Amino acid sequence: MGKYQSYMRQPERKKEAPIHPVWRGIGFILMIMIPIMSYAGTLVLLDANGQQGWISIPPNLLAPGPEPLLYVKIIVTVFLMILLFGIFSLLTFIIYRIFAPPRYGPFDAPPVRYRGGRYKR
């Protein structure tokens, strides 16, 4: 043994439960599907905007070349990606809250209720 090595064994740490492979598959599918759904939603929104005239697109956002709405498509697609990611995250949190195991097991101490203030003798 070297000068700086300990003779004591390190205590074994608890291993956390690994992530179920189904959740990894769902995450991968969503990673692929959210940009596709966002782009499809962008095309639908721009088509509906052209028919209904909800928002006028400023000339500064029009790109030169064969695709004049390129910048608008990029902006709306990124916005829809963030929105869909937030919605799916919220749904995941709700599902996890409903179906997850209880927070405290049978061997855990009950949580301490502290109301604040000073300790009275």
C-alpha positions in Angstrom: 0.0 0.0 0.0 1.2 3.5 -0.8 1.6 6.4 1.6 -1.7 8.0 0.6 -3.9 5.0 0.2 -6.4 4.1 2.8 -6.6 0.7 4.4 -10.4 1.1 5.0 -12.9 -0.1 2.4 -15.1 2.6 1.0 -18.8 2.2 2.0 -20.9 0.9 -0.9 -23.3 3.5 -2.3 -26.9 2.7 -3.1 -27.4 2.3 -6.8 -30.3 4.3 -8.2 -32.8 2.4 -10.3 -31.9 2.6 -13.9 -34.1 4.3 -16.4 -36.5 1.9 -18.0 -35.6 1.4 -21.7 -39.2 2.3 -22.8 -38.7 5.9 -21.5 -35.4 6.1 -23.5 -37.3 5.0 -26.6 -40.1 7.5 -26.0 -37.6 10.2 -25.6 -35.8 9.3 -28.8 -39.1 9.2 -30.7 -40.1 12.6 -29.3 -36.7 14.0 -30.2 -37.4 13.1 -33.9 -41.2 13.8 -33.9 -41.2 17.3 -32.3 -39.3 19.1 -35.1 -41.4 17.3 -37.7 -44.7 18.2 -36.0 -43.4 21.7 -35.5 -42.5 22.1 -39.2 -45.9 20.7 -40.3 -47.7 23.0 -37.9 -45.7 25.9 -39.3 -46.8 25.1 -42.8 -50.5 24.8 -41.7 -50.3 28.1 -39.8 -48.7 29.9 -42.7 -51.3 28.5 -45.1 -54.1 29.5 -42.8 -52.5 33.0 -42.3 -52.4 33.4 -46.1 -56.1 32.6 -46.4 -57.4 34.5 -43.3 -54.9 37.3 -43.1 -54.4 37.1 -39.3 -50.9 38.6 -39.1 -49.1 40.6 -41.8 -45.6 39.5 -42.3 -43.1 42.4 -42.4 -41.0 42.8 -45.5 -37.8 42.6 -43.4 -38.6 38.9 -42.7 -38.9 38.0 -46.3 -35.8 36.3 -47.6 -34.3 36.9 -51.1 -34.4 33.9 -53.4 -36.9 31.2 -54.3 -38.2 30.8 -50.7 -39.3 34.2 -49.4 -40.9 32.9 -46.2 -37.8 31.0 -45.1 -37.0 33.2 -42.0 -40.7 33.1 -41.0 -40.8 29.3 -41.2 -37.6 29.0 -39.1 -38.9 31.4 -36.4 -42.4 29.8 -36.2 -40.9 26.2 -36.2 -38.5 27.0 -33.3 -41.4 28.6 -31.4 -43.6 25.6 -31.9 -40.8 23.2 -30.9 -40.4 25.0 -27.6 -44.1 25.0 -27.1 -44.5 21.3 -27.9 -41.5 20.4 -25.7 -43.1 22.2 -22.8 -46.5 20.5 -23.3 -44.9 17.0 -23.5 -42.8 17.8 -20.4 -45.8 18.8 -18.5 -47.7 15.7 -19.5 -44.7 13.5 -18.5 -44.5 15.2 -15.1 -48.2 14.6 -14.6 -48.0 10.9 -15.6 -45.0 10.4 -13.4 -46.7 12.0 -10.5 -49.7 9.7 -10.9 -47.9 6.4 -11.5 -44.6 6.9 -9.7 -43.8 5.0 -6.5 -44.5 6.8 -3.2 -42.0 9.4 -2.1 -41.4 7.7 1.3 -40.9 4.0 1.8 -42.0 1.9 4.8 -38.7 2.4 6.5 -38.5 6.2 6.1 -39.1 8.5 9.0 -42.1 10.7 8.6 -41.4 14.3 7.4 -40.8 16.8 10.2 -43.5 19.5 10.4 -41.9 22.8 11.3 -44.1 25.8 11.6 -41.3 28.4 12.2 -40.8 30.6 15.1 -38.8 30.0 18.2 -38.5 27.0 20.4 -40.5 27.4 23.6 -39.3 25.9 26.8 
